[in-house]
Amino acid sequence: MNKLLASLAVAGAVLSAAPARAETVVIVSQKNPATRMFAEQASQFFLGKSNMFTPVDQAEGSGIRNDFYQKLVDKDAAQVKAIWSKLVFTGKATPPKEYKSNTDVRKAVAEDPKAIGYIDKSAVDDSVKVILTLQ
């Protein structure tokens, strides 16, 4: 019994020390009429299946990018890159432009009414609006 309690205490300490995952939000410009979106809809833009919006991506290899695609489409960033490579090769789409930070993505989206991007919730300001929250 004491071993079980000790194991539970250690597990609790490890879990409490683990960093909390931040909320990732999908954003559009304040000039865009969209007010909300389902994950299935957003995935269409970020996987090149629709050109109604112009997707804006975070930098390759960034934690937020990997987390975003895992949450949105249950794929890792390498799988998504393979999808885009095929679309580019066949001439069906142009991959999203990549930006190095939440601030840069937010600015790019704010300036383009057709753009859609994703950033950490803490980076949202009045220049963009949140249309989807991924947890």
URQUI-V790661 format. One record per helix or strand. SS is the DSSP state (helix for helix, strand for strand). FROM is the first residue (numbers start at 1). TO is the last residue. If there is no record, write none. Layout:
ss = <SS/SS>
from = <FROM/FROM>
to = <TO/TO>
This chain:
ss = <helix/strand/helix/strand/helix/helix/strand/helix/strand/helix/strand>
from = <2/24/39/54/63/77/97/102/115/121/128>
to = <17/29/46/58/73/89/99/111/120/123/134>
